[in-house]
Amino acid sequence: MNYVLGVITSFSGPNTKEVTLKARGQAMTTAVDAVEIVRHRFMKELSIGKITLGSQEMPPREGENKPTTVSTIETTLILP
Amino acid sequence: MNYVLGVITSFSGPNTKEVTLKARGQAMTTAVDAVEIVRHRFMKELSIGKITLGSQEMPPREGENKPTTVSTIETTLILP
């Protein structure tokens, strides 16, 4: 719900017509949930603009020596 | 990697130009990972077509009495 609040707060700025949520790894689920909650429960006038999937290389975790690749998602919400 | 193999196998069918992955809840992360692995490691010629986010109401889990809503993602991969 923090993300939901963040999106709604972002749209409350003057002249803010677009908000993009970026997330990687397991947080992608949270980001999609936030998008769905915002547009179905709070701001029904929003539409989904571009959705982009990607990959990002992360430095090795402690105790490991190989970098890991995580997936990313970027979702843009648009106010008409 | 089962999903990766599933996508590659699906494309091996005759005249298969598009494969759509659907996932809900935590599995959305797995689906995005599979898309990224397929298109960066195995079938670099693929492009991402439509990505759709949605919500789906699920029957109550055992011991609960309220239906829960889960987010969904559908990603279409296209062979040029």
Backbone of each chain as nested JSON, in Angstrom:
{
  "chains": [
    {"id": "A", "residues": [
      {"number": 1, "name": "MET", "atoms": {"N": [0.815, -1.21, 0.0], "CA": [0.0, 0.0, 0.0], "C": [0.857, 1.272, 0.0]}},
      {"number": 2, "name": "ASN", "atoms": {"N": [2.123, 1.142, 0.429], "CA": [3.039, 2.279, 0.329], "C": [3.226, 2.727, -1.117]}},
      {"number": 3, "name": "TYR", "atoms": {"N": [3.317, 1.754, -2.001], "CA": [3.493, 2.076, -3.415], "C": [2.238, 2.708, -3.984]}},
      {"number": 4, "name": "VAL", "atoms": {"N": [1.096, 2.197, -3.557], "CA": [-0.179, 2.757, -4.001], "C": [-0.255, 4.229, -3.613]}},
      {"number": 5, "name": "LEU", "atoms": {"N": [0.072, 4.49, -2.357], "CA": [0.065, 5.861, -1.857], "C": [1.077, 6.72, -2.626]}},
      {"number": 6, "name": "GLY", "atoms": {"N": [2.231, 6.142, -2.917], "CA": [3.269, 6.864, -3.665], "C": [2.781, 7.286, -5.04]}},
      {"number": 7, "name": "VAL", "atoms": {"N": [2.07, 6.382, -5.712], "CA": [1.571, 6.706, -7.052], "C": [0.525, 7.818, -6.965]}},
      {"number": 8, "name": "ILE", "atoms": {"N": [-0.4, 7.672, -6.02], "CA": [-1.464, 8.676, -5.88], "C": [-0.872, 10.041, -5.527]}},
      {"number": 9, "name": "THR", "atoms": {"N": [0.116, 10.042, -4.619], "CA": [0.786, 11.291, -4.242], "C": [1.488, 11.916, -5.441]}},
      {"number": 10, "name": "SER", "atoms": {"N": [2.146, 11.076, -6.229], "CA": [2.849, 11.597, -7.408], "C": [1.886, 12.282, -8.367]}},
      {"number": 11, "name": "PHE", "atoms": {"N": [0.708, 11.695, -8.554], "CA": [-0.26, 12.291, -9.47], "C": [-0.851, 13.585, -8.925]}},
      {"number": 12, "name": "SER", "atoms": {"N": [-0.727, 13.795, -7.614], "CA": [-1.32, 14.999, -7.042], "C": [-0.496, 16.252, -7.346]}},
      {"number": 13, "name": "GLY", "atoms": {"N": [0.719, 16.066, -7.861], "CA": [1.547, 17.218, -8.238], "C": [0.929, 17.972, -9.413]}},
      {"number": 14, "name": "PRO", "atoms": {"N": [1.246, 19.276, -9.539], "CA": [0.668, 20.05, -10.632], "C": [1.219, 19.556, -11.973]}},
      {"number": 15, "name": "ASN", "atoms": {"N": [0.344, 19.45, -12.939], "CA": [0.737, 19.056, -14.3], "C": [1.34, 17.661, -14.414]}},
      {"number": 16, "name": "THR", "atoms": {"N": [1.113, 16.819, -13.419], "CA": [1.617, 15.455, -13.533], "C": [0.602, 14.599, -14.279]}},
      {"number": 17, "name": "LYS", "atoms": {"N": [0.986, 14.188, -15.472], "CA": [0.07, 13.426, -16.32], "C": [0.498, 11.966, -16.43]}},
      {"number": 18, "name": "GLU", "atoms": {"N": [1.755, 11.696, -16.048], "CA": [2.267, 10.333, -16.167], "C": [3.092, 9.958, -14.952]}},
      {"number": 19, "name": "VAL", "atoms": {"N": [2.94, 8.744, -14.493], "CA": [3.794, 8.213, -13.427], "C": [4.307, 6.846, -13.874]}},
      {"number": 20, "name": "THR", "atoms": {"N": [5.612, 6.634, -13.761], "CA": [6.187, 5.347, -14.148], "C": [6.678, 4.593, -12.92]}},
      {"number": 21, "name": "LEU", "atoms": {"N": [6.231, 3.364, -12.787], "CA": [6.702, 2.488, -11.698], "C": [7.77, 1.553, -12.251]}},
      {"number": 22, "name": "LYS", "atoms": {"N": [8.892, 1.507, -11.568], "CA": [9.956, 0.582, -11.965], "C": [10.193, -0.399, -10.828]}},
      {"number": 23, "name": "ALA", "atoms": {"N": [10.376, -1.655, -11.178], "CA": [10.644, -2.66, -10.151], "C": [11.504, -3.762, -10.731]}},
      {"number": 24, "name": "ARG", "atoms": {"N": [12.225, -4.44, -9.852], "CA": [13.004, -5.585, -10.335], "C": [12.831, -6.766, -9.387]}},
      {"number": 25, "name": "GLY", "atoms": {"N": [13.113, -7.959, -9.944], "CA": [13.037, -9.187, -9.15], "C": [11.647, -9.421, -8.575]}},
      {"number": 26, "name": "GLN", "atoms": {"N": [11.608, -9.96, -7.363], "CA": [10.326, -10.291, -6.732], "C": [9.423, -9.066, -6.568]}},
      {"number": 27, "name": "ALA", "atoms": {"N": [10.023, -7.881, -6.503], "CA": [9.222, -6.666, -6.332], "C": [8.341, -6.373, -7.544]}},
      {"number": 28, "name": "MET", "atoms": {"N": [8.6, -7.049, -8.667], "CA": [7.752, -6.844, -9.846], "C": [6.3, -7.188, -9.535]}},
      {"number": 29, "name": "THR", "atoms": {"N": [6.111, -8.224, -8.736], "CA": [4.755, -8.599, -8.341], "C": [4.093, -7.466, -7.562]}},
      {"number": 30, "name": "THR", "atoms": {"N": [4.837, -6.896, -6.631], "CA": [4.322, -5.777, -5.836], "C": [3.957, -4.598, -6.732]}},
      {"number": 31, "name": "ALA", "atoms": {"N": [4.814, -4.318, -7.708], "CA": [4.563, -3.189, -8.605], "C": [3.287, -3.408, -9.412]}},
      {"number": 32, "name": "VAL", "atoms": {"N": [3.108, -4.615, -9.943], "CA": [1.9, -4.907, -10.724], "C": [0.665, -4.827, -9.818]}},
      {"number": 33, "name": "ASP", "atoms": {"N": [0.788, -5.364, -8.612], "CA": [-0.317, -5.257, -7.648], "C": [-0.665, -3.786, -7.396]}},
      {"number": 34, "name": "ALA", "atoms": {"N": [0.346, -2.956, -7.201], "CA": [0.116, -1.533, -6.923], "C": [-0.603, -0.87, -8.101]}},
      {"number": 35, "name": "VAL", "atoms": {"N": [-0.138, -1.15, -9.308], "CA": [-0.777, -0.598, -10.511], "C": [-2.254, -0.986, -10.548]}},
      {"number": 36, "name": "GLU", "atoms": {"N": [-2.523, -2.249, -10.294], "CA": [-3.897, -2.744, -10.373], "C": [-4.779, -2.13, -9.287]}},
      {"number": 37, "name": "ILE", "atoms": {"N": [-4.232, -2.007, -8.079], "CA": [-5.014, -1.421, -6.982], "C": [-5.318, 0.053, -7.251]}},
      {"number": 38, "name": "VAL", "atoms": {"N": [-4.294, 0.787, -7.725], "CA": [-4.506, 2.211, -8.005], "C": [-5.586, 2.389, -9.063]}},
      {"number": 39, "name": "ARG", "atoms": {"N": [-5.485, 1.642, -10.152], "CA": [-6.4, 1.927, -11.26], "C": [-7.782, 1.318, -11.08]}},
      {"number": 40, "name": "HIS", "atoms": {"N": [-7.908, 0.305, -10.229], "CA": [-9.248, -0.248, -10.01], "C": [-9.954, 0.341, -8.797]}},
      {"number": 41, "name": "ARG", "atoms": {"N": [-9.173, 0.779, -7.808], "CA": [-9.822, 1.216, -6.58], "C": [-9.781, 2.715, -6.361]}},
      {"number": 42, "name": "PHE", "atoms": {"N": [-8.691, 3.373, -6.799], "CA": [-8.526, 4.778, -6.429], "C": [-8.636, 5.772, -7.59]}},
      {"number": 43, "name": "MET", "atoms": {"N": [-8.035, 5.452, -8.716], "CA": [-8.051, 6.404, -9.83], "C": [-8.492, 5.661, -11.092]}},
      {"number": 44, "name": "LYS", "atoms": {"N": [-9.805, 5.467, -11.186], "CA": [-10.331, 4.625, -12.252], "C": [-10.17, 5.236, -13.636]}},
      {"number": 45, "name": "GLU", "atoms": {"N": [-9.817, 6.527, -13.669], "CA": [-9.667, 7.192, -14.952], "C": [-8.286, 6.933, -15.586]}},
      {"number": 46, "name": "LEU", "atoms": {"N": [-7.37, 6.342, -14.821], "CA": [-6.018, 6.1, -15.336], "C": [-6.029, 5.036, -16.427]}},
      {"number": 47, "name": "SER", "atoms": {"N": [-5.121, 5.201, -17.376], "CA": [-4.905, 4.095, -18.312], "C": [-3.435, 3.689, -18.258]}},
      {"number": 48, "name": "ILE", "atoms": {"N": [-3.174, 2.483, -18.698], "CA": [-1.799, 1.99, -18.706], "C": [-1.173, 2.357, -20.037]}},
      {"number": 49, "name": "GLY", "atoms": {"N": [-0.033, 3.036, -19.972], "CA": [0.674, 3.39, -21.203], "C": [1.628, 2.281, -21.568]}},
      {"number": 50, "name": "LYS", "atoms": {"N": [2.888, 2.633, -21.635], "CA": [3.887, 1.657, -22.055], "C": [4.261, 0.719, -20.905]}},
      {"number": 51, "name": "ILE", "atoms": {"N": [4.425, -0.559, -21.214], "CA": [4.985, -1.517, -20.262], "C": [6.26, -2.068, -20.882]}},
      {"number": 52, "name": "THR", "atoms": {"N": [7.36, -1.959, -20.171], "CA": [8.634, -2.432, -20.706], "C": [9.237, -3.478, -19.791]}},
      {"number": 53, "name": "LEU", "atoms": {"N": [9.645, -4.602, -20.365], "CA": [10.376, -5.617, -19.598], "C": [11.861, -5.477, -19.92]}},
      {"number": 54, "name": "GLY", "atoms": {"N": [12.702, -5.792, -18.954], "CA": [14.137, -5.711, -19.193], "C": [14.903, -6.586, -18.233]}},
      {"number": 55, "name": "SER", "atoms": {"N": [16.221, -6.523, -18.351], "CA": [17.099, -7.287, -17.463], "C": [18.175, -6.344, -16.952]}},
      {"number": 56, "name": "GLN", "atoms": {"N": [18.648, -6.636, -15.755], "CA": [19.668, -5.786, -15.165], "C": [20.679, -6.678, -14.454]}},
      {"number": 57, "name": "GLU", "atoms": {"N": [21.953, -6.38, -14.656], "CA": [22.962, -7.181, -13.979], "C": [23.252, -6.575, -12.611]}},
      {"number": 58, "name": "MET", "atoms": {"N": [23.196, -7.421, -11.578], "CA": [23.442, -6.956, -10.217], "C": [24.796, -7.467, -9.739]}},
      {"number": 59, "name": "PRO", "atoms": {"N": [25.491, -6.676, -8.912], "CA": [26.772, -7.144, -8.373], "C": [26.561, -8.411, -7.543]}},
      {"number": 60, "name": "PRO", "atoms": {"N": [27.603, -9.239, -7.426], "CA": [27.465, -10.489, -6.669], "C": [26.997, -10.212, -5.251]}},
      {"number": 61, "name": "ARG", "atoms": {"N": [26.174, -11.101, -4.728], "CA": [25.771, -10.978, -3.33], "C": [26.927, -11.386, -2.439]}},
      {"number": 62, "name": "GLU", "atoms": {"N": [26.849, -10.991, -1.19], "CA": [27.894, -11.363, -0.237], "C": [28.075, -12.874, -0.21]}},
      {"number": 63, "name": "GLY", "atoms": {"N": [29.324, -13.31, -0.313], "CA": [29.593, -14.743, -0.267], "C": [29.519, -15.413, -1.629]}},
      {"number": 64, "name": "GLU", "atoms": {"N": [29.114, -14.626, -2.661], "CA": [29.093, -15.195, -4.007], "C": [30.058, -14.422, -4.882]}},
      {"number": 65, "name": "ASN", "atoms": {"N": [30.442, -15.006, -5.993], "CA": [31.366, -14.248, -6.83], "C": [30.884, -14.003, -8.261]}},
      {"number": 66, "name": "LYS", "atoms": {"N": [29.663, -14.442, -8.554], "CA": [29.135, -14.177, -9.894], "C": [28.047, -13.127, -9.822]}},
      {"number": 67, "name": "PRO", "atoms": {"N": [28.061, -12.189, -10.767], "CA": [26.947, -11.245, -10.817], "C": [25.667, -11.996, -11.179]}},
      {"number": 68, "name": "THR", "atoms": {"N": [24.543, -11.506, -10.704], "CA": [23.279, -12.145, -11.055], "C": [22.471, -11.205, -11.955]}},
      {"number": 69, "name": "THR", "atoms": {"N": [21.647, -11.787, -12.772], "CA": [20.797, -10.981, -13.64], "C": [19.371, -11.029, -13.1]}},
      {"number": 70, "name": "VAL", "atoms": {"N": [18.786, -9.862, -12.93], "CA": [17.389, -9.821, -12.503], "C": [16.54, -9.173, -13.59]}},
      {"number": 71, "name": "SER", "atoms": {"N": [15.287, -9.579, -13.628], "CA": [14.355, -8.989, -14.587], "C": [13.778, -7.704, -14.013]}},
      {"number": 72, "name": "THR", "atoms": {"N": [13.356, -6.827, -14.905], "CA": [12.773, -5.553, -14.486], "C": [11.478, -5.293, -15.267]}},
      {"number": 73, "name": "ILE", "atoms": {"N": [10.627, -4.502, -14.658], "CA": [9.409, -4.067, -15.367], "C": [9.198, -2.58, -15.101]}},
      {"number": 74, "name": "GLU", "atoms": {"N": [8.831, -1.874, -16.139], "CA": [8.483, -0.465, -15.999], "C": [7.086, -0.267, -16.558]}},
      {"number": 75, "name": "THR", "atoms": {"N": [6.231, 0.317, -15.749], "CA": [4.842, 0.515, -16.164], "C": [4.5, 1.992, -16.043]}},
      {"number": 76, "name": "THR", "atoms": {"N": [3.993, 2.56, -17.114], "CA": [3.609, 3.963, -17.082], "C": [2.095, 4.098, -16.999]}},
      {"number": 77, "name": "LEU", "atoms": {"N": [1.664, 4.869, -16.002], "CA": [0.237, 5.155, -15.834], "C": [-0.031, 6.562, -16.347]}},
      {"number": 78, "name": "ILE", "atoms": {"N": [-1.127, 6.708, -17.069], "CA": [-1.42, 7.986, -17.73], "C": [-2.778, 8.519, -17.287]}},
      {"number": 79, "name": "LEU", "atoms": {"N": [-2.767, 9.801, -16.938], "CA": [-3.99, 10.505, -16.573], "C": [-4.527, 11.148, -17.86]}},
      {"number": 80, "name": "PRO", "atoms": {"N": [-5.785, 10.917, -18.206], "CA": [-6.297, 11.438, -19.487], "C": [-6.382, 12.974, -19.483]}}
    ]},
    {"id": "B", "residues": [
      {"number": 1, "name": "MET", "atoms": {"N": [13.23, -22.659, -15.507], "CA": [13.709, -23.141, -16.811], "C": [12.662, -24.008, -17.521]}},
      {"number": 2, "name": "ASN", "atoms": {"N": [11.707, -24.561, -16.774], "CA": [10.604, -25.291, -17.406], "C": [9.787, -24.385, -18.322]}},
      {"number": 3, "name": "TYR", "atoms": {"N": [9.579, -23.141, -17.876], "CA": [8.816, -22.199, -18.681], "C": [9.601, -21.798, -19.925]}},
      {"number": 4, "name": "VAL", "atoms": {"N": [10.907, -21.631, -19.744], "CA": [11.772, -21.293, -20.882], "C": [11.664, -22.388, -21.939]}},
      {"number": 5, "name": "LEU", "atoms": {"N": [11.786, -23.627, -21.494], "CA": [11.692, -24.771, -22.395], "C": [10.304, -24.816, -23.043]}},
      {"number": 6, "name": "GLY", "atoms": {"N": [9.28, -24.523, -22.258], "CA": [7.915, -24.511, -22.782], "C": [7.742, -23.51, -23.909]}},
      {"number": 7, "name": "VAL", "atoms": {"N": [8.316, -22.32, -23.741], "CA": [8.199, -21.288, -24.776], "C": [8.935, -21.728, -26.041]}},
      {"number": 8, "name": "ILE", "atoms": {"N": [10.158, -22.229, -25.864], "CA": [10.96, -22.65, -27.02], "C": [10.253, -23.793, -27.76]}},
      {"number": 9, "name": "THR", "atoms": {"N": [9.716, -24.74, -26.998], "CA": [8.995, -25.867, -27.604], "C": [7.775, -25.376, -28.372]}},
      {"number": 10, "name": "SER", "atoms": {"N": [7.059, -24.413, -27.792], "CA": [5.867, -23.884, -28.457], "C": [6.222, -23.261, -29.802]}},
      {"number": 11, "name": "PHE", "atoms": {"N": [7.342, -22.541, -29.829], "CA": [7.737, -21.898, -31.085], "C": [8.199, -22.913, -32.124]}},
      {"number": 12, "name": "SER", "atoms": {"N": [8.533, -24.121, -31.691], "CA": [9.036, -25.104, -32.648], "C": [7.911, -25.695, -33.499]}},
      {"number": 13, "name": "GLY", "atoms": {"N": [6.654, -25.455, -33.114], "CA": [5.522, -25.938, -33.907], "C": [5.479, -25.238, -35.261]}},
      {"number": 14, "name": "PRO", "atoms": {"N": [4.872, -25.888, -36.265], "CA": [4.806, -25.28, -37.589], "C": [3.923, -24.038, -37.553]}},
      {"number": 15, "name": "ASN", "atoms": {"N": [4.354, -22.999, -38.221], "CA": [3.585, -21.749, -38.343], "C": [3.316, -21.043, -37.016]}},
      {"number": 16, "name": "THR", "atoms": {"N": [4.056, -21.363, -35.975], "CA": [3.856, -20.654, -34.717], "C": [4.679, -19.372, -34.727]}},
      {"number": 17, "name": "LYS", "atoms": {"N": [3.964, -18.263, -34.754], "CA": [4.622, -16.964, -34.835], "C": [4.501, -16.187, -33.534]}},
      {"number": 18, "name": "GLU", "atoms": {"N": [3.589, -16.614, -32.693], "CA": [3.364, -15.914, -31.433], "C": [3.161, -16.905, -30.295]}},
      {"number": 19, "name": "VAL", "atoms": {"N": [3.719, -16.587, -29.148], "CA": [3.462, -17.378, -27.941], "C": [3.135, -16.389, -26.827]}},
      {"number": 20, "name": "THR", "atoms": {"N": [2.036, -16.652, -26.106], "CA": [1.638, -15.775, -25.007], "C": [1.827, -16.481, -23.666]}},
      {"number": 21, "name": "LEU", "atoms": {"N": [2.548, -15.828, -22.78], "CA": [2.722, -16.344, -21.415], "C": [1.754, -15.636, -20.497]}},
      {"number": 22, "name": "LYS", "atoms": {"N": [1.012, -16.41, -19.725], "CA": [0.093, -15.828, -18.742], "C": [0.521, -16.281, -17.357]}},
      {"number": 23, "name": "ALA", "atoms": {"N": [0.481, -15.358, -16.408], "CA": [0.856, -15.721, -15.044], "C": [0.097, -14.851, -14.074]}},
      {"number": 24, "name": "ARG", "atoms": {"N": [-0.07, -15.357, -12.86], "CA": [-0.717, -14.532, -11.84], "C": [0.031, -14.639, -10.521]}},
      {"number": 25, "name": "GLY", "atoms": {"N": [-0.156, -13.596, -9.689], "CA": [0.48, -13.582, -8.364], "C": [1.998, -13.634, -8.461]}},
      {"number": 26, "name": "GLN", "atoms": {"N": [2.603, -14.307, -7.497], "CA": [4.066, -14.382, -7.443], "C": [4.672, -14.969, -8.709]}},
      {"number": 27, "name": "ALA", "atoms": {"N": [3.907, -15.788, -9.423], "CA": [4.429, -16.403, -10.648], "C": [4.703, -15.379, -11.748]}},
      {"number": 28, "name": "MET", "atoms": {"N": [4.193, -14.147, -11.574], "CA": [4.473, -13.107, -12.577], "C": [5.972, -12.869, -12.707]}},
      {"number": 29, "name": "THR", "atoms": {"N": [6.662, -12.935, -11.581], "CA": [8.123, -12.76, -11.616], "C": [8.763, -13.861, -12.451]}},
      {"number": 30, "name": "THR", "atoms": {"N": [8.321, -15.094, -12.225], "CA": [8.847, -16.222, -12.991], "C": [8.589, -16.045, -14.486]}},
      {"number": 31, "name": "ALA", "atoms": {"N": [7.384, -15.568, -14.812], "CA": [7.033, -15.388, -16.214], "C": [7.931, -14.333, -16.875]}},
      {"number": 32, "name": "VAL", "atoms": {"N": [8.15, -13.218, -16.171], "CA": [9.006, -12.17, -16.74], "C": [10.445, -12.694, -16.864]}},
      {"number": 33, "name": "ASP", "atoms": {"N": [10.914, -13.423, -15.858], "CA": [12.247, -14.031, -15.946], "C": [12.339, -14.937, -17.174]}},
      {"number": 34, "name": "ALA", "atoms": {"N": [11.309, -15.763, -17.385], "CA": [11.328, -16.697, -18.515], "C": [11.388, -15.938, -19.84]}},
      {"number": 35, "name": "VAL", "atoms": {"N": [10.575, -14.887, -19.954], "CA": [10.583, -14.068, -21.177], "C": [11.983, -13.514, -21.426]}},
      {"number": 36, "name": "GLU", "atoms": {"N": [12.594, -12.981, -20.372], "CA": [13.908, -12.363, -20.523], "C": [14.983, -13.392, -20.882]}},
      {"number": 37, "name": "ILE", "atoms": {"N": [14.918, -14.569, -20.27], "CA": [15.916, -15.605, -20.56], "C": [15.759, -16.11, -22.002]}},
      {"number": 38, "name": "VAL", "atoms": {"N": [14.51, -16.331, -22.411], "CA": [14.294, -16.817, -23.78], "C": [14.831, -15.815, -24.791]}},
      {"number": 39, "name": "ARG", "atoms": {"N": [14.492, -14.528, -24.61], "CA": [14.838, -13.597, -25.68], "C": [16.28, -13.106, -25.619]}},
      {"number": 40, "name": "HIS", "atoms": {"N": [16.945, -13.246, -24.46], "CA": [18.353, -12.838, -24.419], "C": [19.31, -13.989, -24.635]}},
      {"number": 41, "name": "ARG", "atoms": {"N": [18.88, -15.211, -24.279], "CA": [19.832, -16.302, -24.345], "C": [19.554, -17.299, -25.464]}},
      {"number": 42, "name": "PHE", "atoms": {"N": [18.277, -17.509, -25.774], "CA": [17.966, -18.602, -26.702], "C": [17.42, -18.163, -28.06]}},
      {"number": 43, "name": "MET", "atoms": {"N": [16.525, -17.2, -28.066], "CA": [15.908, -16.795, -29.333], "C": [15.984, -15.279, -29.443]}},
      {"number": 44, "name": "LYS", "atoms": {"N": [17.18, -14.819, -29.841], "CA": [17.434, -13.379, -29.808], "C": [16.629, -12.61, -30.848]}},
      {"number": 45, "name": "GLU", "atoms": {"N": [16.023, -13.339, -31.787], "CA": [15.24, -12.681, -32.831], "C": [13.827, -12.327, -32.375]}},
      {"number": 46, "name": "LEU", "atoms": {"N": [13.414, -12.833, -31.221], "CA": [12.055, -12.56, -30.732], "C": [11.882, -11.107, -30.335]}},
      {"number": 47, "name": "SER", "atoms": {"N": [10.677, -10.613, -30.543], "CA": [10.359, -9.308, -29.958], "C": [9.134, -9.46, -29.053]}},
      {"number": 48, "name": "ILE", "atoms": {"N": [9.002, -8.495, -28.155], "CA": [7.856, -8.518, -27.247], "C": [6.71, -7.764, -27.891]}},
      {"number": 49, "name": "GLY", "atoms": {"N": [5.571, -8.415, -27.983], "CA": [4.387, -7.765, -28.54], "C": [3.626, -7.082, -27.435]}},
      {"number": 50, "name": "LYS", "atoms": {"N": [2.4, -7.483, -27.275], "CA": [1.539, -6.845, -26.293], "C": [1.83, -7.365, -24.881]}},
      {"number": 51, "name": "ILE", "atoms": {"N": [1.831, -6.461, -23.911], "CA": [1.89, -6.841, -22.503], "C": [0.625, -6.316, -21.845]}},
      {"number": 52, "name": "THR", "atoms": {"N": [-0.123, -7.189, -21.209], "CA": [-1.377, -6.779, -20.569], "C": [-1.342, -7.102, -19.085]}},
      {"number": 53, "name": "LEU", "atoms": {"N": [-1.675, -6.119, -18.259], "CA": [-1.831, -6.365, -16.823], "C": [-3.313, -6.484, -16.506]}},
      {"number": 54, "name": "GLY", "atoms": {"N": [-3.649, -7.286, -15.53], "CA": [-5.046, -7.443, -15.152], "C": [-5.19, -7.915, -13.725]}},
      {"number": 55, "name": "SER", "atoms": {"N": [-6.416, -8.146, -13.321], "CA": [-6.727, -8.66, -11.988], "C": [-7.694, -9.807, -12.131]}},
      {"number": 56, "name": "GLN", "atoms": {"N": [-7.604, -10.729, -11.21], "CA": [-8.485, -11.892, -11.267], "C": [-8.928, -12.22, -9.847]}},
      {"number": 57, "name": "GLU", "atoms": {"N": [-10.227, -12.491, -9.695], "CA": [-10.705, -12.842, -8.366], "C": [-10.59, -14.352, -8.16]}},
      {"number": 58, "name": "MET", "atoms": {"N": [-9.979, -14.724, -7.05], "CA": [-9.777, -16.145, -6.764], "C": [-10.707, -16.555, -5.622]}},
      {"number": 59, "name": "PRO", "atoms": {"N": [-11.199, -17.786, -5.641], "CA": [-12.046, -18.257, -4.536], "C": [-11.266, -18.222, -3.218]}},
      {"number": 60, "name": "PRO", "atoms": {"N": [-11.974, -18.108, -2.102], "CA": [-11.298, -18.025, -0.804], "C": [-10.401, -19.234, -0.587]}},
      {"number": 61, "name": "ARG", "atoms": {"N": [-9.271, -18.993, 0.056], "CA": [-8.408, -20.129, 0.413], "C": [-9.028, -20.891, 1.576]}},
      {"number": 62, "name": "GLU", "atoms": {"N": [-8.574, -22.118, 1.752], "CA": [-9.082, -22.934, 2.858], "C": [-8.914, -22.185, 4.171]}},
      {"number": 63, "name": "GLY", "atoms": {"N": [-9.966, -22.134, 4.951], "CA": [-9.883, -21.475, 6.245], "C": [-10.191, -19.99, 6.181]}},
      {"number": 64, "name": "GLU", "atoms": {"N": [-10.381, -19.456, 4.958], "CA": [-10.742, -18.051, 4.823], "C": [-12.116, -17.971, 4.181]}},
      {"number": 65, "name": "ASN", "atoms": {"N": [-12.751, -16.817, 4.302], "CA": [-14.067, -16.745, 3.677], "C": [-14.229, -15.596, 2.679]}},
      {"number": 66, "name": "LYS", "atoms": {"N": [-13.141, -14.861, 2.467], "CA": [-13.229, -13.789, 1.472], "C": [-12.445, -14.175, 0.223]}},
      {"number": 67, "name": "PRO", "atoms": {"N": [-13.013, -13.898, -0.961], "CA": [-12.223, -14.122, -2.171], "C": [-11.051, -13.14, -2.197]}},
      {"number": 68, "name": "THR", "atoms": {"N": [-9.958, -13.543, -2.809], "CA": [-8.819, -12.64, -2.909], "C": [-8.632, -12.237, -4.37]}},
      {"number": 69, "name": "THR", "atoms": {"N": [-8.082, -11.071, -4.569], "CA": [-7.817, -10.611, -5.923], "C": [-6.319, -10.727, -6.2]}},
      {"number": 70, "name": "VAL", "atoms": {"N": [-5.976, -11.347, -7.288], "CA": [-4.559, -11.42, -7.665], "C": [-4.346, -10.697, -8.983]}},
      {"number": 71, "name": "SER", "atoms": {"N": [-3.145, -10.163, -9.144], "CA": [-2.795, -9.507, -10.394], "C": [-2.342, -10.548, -11.415]}},
      {"number": 72, "name": "THR", "atoms": {"N": [-2.5, -10.19, -12.68], "CA": [-2.075, -11.087, -13.749], "C": [-1.268, -10.315, -14.796]}},
      {"number": 73, "name": "ILE", "atoms": {"N": [-0.422, -11.04, -15.496], "CA": [0.3, -10.436, -16.611], "C": [0.274, -11.4, -17.784]}},
      {"number": 74, "name": "GLU", "atoms": {"N": [0.064, -10.846, -18.968], "CA": [0.123, -11.64, -20.194], "C": [1.138, -10.988, -21.112]}},
      {"number": 75, "name": "THR", "atoms": {"N": [2.086, -11.767, -21.553], "CA": [3.135, -11.238, -22.43], "C": [3.177, -12.051, -23.716]}},
      {"number": 76, "name": "THR", "atoms": {"N": [3.099, -11.37, -24.844], "CA": [3.16, -12.069, -26.124], "C": [4.539, -11.891, -26.755]}},
      {"number": 77, "name": "LEU", "atoms": {"N": [5.151, -13.012, -27.111], "CA": [6.431, -12.996, -27.814], "C": [6.168, -13.263, -29.29]}},
      {"number": 78, "name": "ILE", "atoms": {"N": [6.865, -12.523, -30.144], "CA": [6.604, -12.599, -31.582], "C": [7.874, -12.957, -32.34]}},
      {"number": 79, "name": "LEU", "atoms": {"N": [7.733, -13.92, -33.227], "CA": [8.819, -14.335, -34.105], "C": [8.693, -13.504, -35.38]}},
      {"number": 80, "name": "PRO", "atoms": {"N": [9.745, -12.826, -35.792], "CA": [9.61, -11.95, -36.962], "C": [9.356, -12.739, -38.267]}}
    ]}
  ]
}
